[in-house]
Amino acid sequence: MKAQAINTLNGNGNTLSAHVRHCVEDYFAQLDGHDSSGLYSLVLAEVEKPLLETALKHSDFNQSKAAKILGLSRSTLRKKLELYGIG
């Protein structure tokens, strides 16, 4: 299955990018005019942690397989797992 297929795997026809866009728009609406900072890091952390967890689960917690699925080196995956306290 090609990577672009993720856009149609959620069952309701919406793309992953549409979900992210909707969530970010909701975030801004909830700010109610207040300032915000660090949104980029917040969004990446919110997406990256479950992505890593799901890839690990899919690979039966084999870090080498998970790294390959994610397109990361095993050492990069291990650093990210440590960063998020996964493992």
C-alpha positions in Angstrom: 0.0 0.0 0.0 1.4 3.4 -0.9 1.9 6.1 1.7 -0.7 8.3 0.0 -3.3 5.7 0.8 -3.4 7.0 4.4 -5.6 9.8 3.2 -8.5 7.4 2.6 -8.0 4.9 5.5 -10.0 6.7 8.1 -13.3 5.4 6.9 -15.2 8.6 6.5 -13.5 10.0 3.4 -11.7 12.8 5.1 -8.0 13.1 4.7 -5.5 13.1 7.5 -4.6 16.7 6.5 -8.2 17.7 6.7 -8.4 16.3 10.3 -5.3 18.3 11.3 -6.6 21.4 9.6 -10.0 21.1 11.5 -8.2 20.5 14.8 -5.9 23.5 14.4 -8.9 25.7 13.4 -10.7 24.5 16.6 -7.6 25.4 18.6 -7.6 28.9 17.3 -11.4 29.2 17.9 -10.9 28.2 21.5 -8.3 30.8 22.0 -11.0 33.4 21.7 -8.6 36.1 20.6 -5.9 35.3 23.1 -2.3 34.9 21.9 -0.7 31.6 21.5 2.9 30.3 21.0 4.6 27.0 20.3 1.8 25.7 18.1 4.2 24.0 15.7 5.8 22.0 18.5 2.4 21.2 20.1 1.0 19.8 16.8 4.1 17.8 16.1 4.1 16.3 19.6 0.4 15.5 19.4 0.9 13.7 16.1 4.3 12.1 16.6 3.7 10.3 19.8 0.7 8.3 18.7 2.4 7.7 15.3 5.4 6.1 17.1 3.2 4.1 19.4 1.1 2.8 16.6 4.1 1.8 14.4 5.6 0.0 17.3 2.4 -1.9 18.0 2.0 -2.8 14.3 5.6 -4.1 14.3 5.0 -6.2 17.5 7.3 -3.7 19.3 10.3 -4.6 17.1 12.2 -1.2 16.9 14.0 -2.1 13.7 10.8 -2.9 11.9 9.1 0.2 13.3 12.0 2.4 12.2 11.8 0.9 8.7 8.0 1.5 8.6 8.5 5.1 9.7 11.4 5.7 7.4 13.7 6.5 10.3 17.0 5.1 11.5 16.7 2.9 14.5 18.8 5.4 16.5 16.5 8.3 15.6 13.5 6.1 16.6 15.1 5.3 19.9 15.8 9.0 20.7 12.2 9.8 19.9 10.9 7.0 22.1 13.0 8.3 24.9 11.8 11.9 24.3 8.2 10.8 24.6 8.7 8.2 27.4 7.6 5.3 25.2 9.0 1.9 25.8 
